[in-house]
């Protein structure tokens, strides 16, 4: 994912935090889908 941010050092400094945040969102999303027992899961 290329964000094309002008503030390169800011992007580099926060990169790990951004990735961790994104992973948390994805994990929460999949946990929600599993808990709903979505009909597309076979």
N, C-alpha and C positions, 0 to 999 in steps of 0.2 A: 504494500500500500504506500503510494507516494503522495505525500501531503503538499509538496512544493511550498514549504514555508520560507519566508524571507529571513527569519531569525534562526539561522543555522545552529548557533551555539545553544540557543534555548531549546530547540528541537532535540539536539543531541543530549543535552542534560536531562531532559524529561522523557527521553525515549523509553527507558526501562519502565518508568511509571505509567506511561501511556499504554504500553503493551500489557502490563499487569492489570490495569484498569479494564482494558478491552477483554482480556481473558476472563476476568471476573464477571463481566456482563454476559459473555458467551456462556459461561458455566451456569449462571443464573437462568439464562434463557432456556438452555437444554434441560436444566432441573425442572423448570416450570412445565415444559412440554411433557417430560416423563411423568410428572405428577398428575397431569391432565389425562394421561393415557390417550394421547391423540390418535384419531382413527386412521392416520396414514402409516402408523407403525405396524408392521406385520410380524 
